[in-house]
Amino acid sequence: MAVHLCNAYTLTLASKDTDYVAALQHRAYNLPDGVPVGWFGYWQTKLPNPGPVRGPSLMRQMLLQPGLRHFFLGGDDVVLPRLEAAARALNPEVHIVGSLAPPFAALDKDRLAAWGQQIRDSGADVVWVGLGTPKQDYAIAHLVDHVDAVLIGVGAAFDFLAGLKREAPERLRGTGFEWVHRLASEPRRLWRRYLIGNAQFLGFAVRELRAGADRGA
């Protein structure tokens, strides 16, 4: 089973790319990651939604559960040892059965096949995938057909749990403005995603809501 945590950036990319939509929908559950996406889902459906679901918070909760075998896919040779140490500090009895820091390269079938084999050999129940959006979503869509595990894309959660990046303060979580902290922390890397991307998401959301209102009229 695949689980994608979809934020405003995810939906903006999906609004322009049918291949990406197919990846997100392939044997998958899509959960809102971020208050704006939760708001959009409610306004569109008028149904309660299970969110927002934050990657770091979900990882912490799952790492505390007894009996699960965890595999980490993503990060690098600096991140992964610190992530594993943080997981064991959180839960000394956590069962980490493997980790893999892939090269910074495009996905290809041979590489994905090798990852799938390593995950199968580990016997993992849960595979945490921190390759960034949209790369992690494409990887998950492929791997879900080849491994007997739940694959969950969590983006920057590896860096947060490893202590390499600071999470937004508690007072910002659940307000819809957690992105302000991310932008202030990494302005050169993230300005386009949050300033341009958020504007694009707002435009996409307004168009979808208007189209829904027209269909219901």
Steps between C-alpha positions, in 0.01 A plus 500: 500500500616852421436810710566848363485807722378767261576866564423805290813442290390143426156610378648781291731255321216252455279766344748523211615140457275201434790255547550635849129464575523136392796444733312652793194286431673166448397266787523800728345698779548875470487697824508880541834631621433859595200697612435668161459160334264393778296816454487443123386141548224606736379784280494267201323205664342639820623179666733475800857424400774315693745781523722666487744209529855620559782272387721547810207450737384187318852354508537562872169333576574198281853457637348466846275213395626157611571221255544701180808455283615830348709577190629848412537589130648844438736749654875452480791359699471788747124497544438127538726426799355798684147398406556147631650638822203733545258211442675292766504792741126534449440127540793283616312191381433628148573239233691656209564230241675706234579835347615622163646835396447503123717706266378839385388380159192448292289192565546206264368144493827335602542728800139452609531124459807498724319706764204264487725197548673658800164587659365148443813344648467720810149379582384856566142572597529877446727680252552869570588680176672837521602582144314828461196587291426378233786247481389307807146466365618349171730262689218390729263445206752259349610325818147434629462227237824329602519506880276368775510809720329832556692778324456850644646814341604747768721753321716704738399298809835317488685829549264614775521181703876480447533850646653648185211740441272672748128433492252785518411601857195335652308829486519499118390141452140470397471869412562478127823702535755231577643568153615845618748334735626269222545793266686705762724201575598431137405804291738439211386142449130535574394848389369378167302215655330715761464842339423395144368153585256623763361758260456228237329274753260780594414554134450126446282470810280793400452357150408156636256642754333718237473204263343294778252778575408523132444123480276514806299797379 
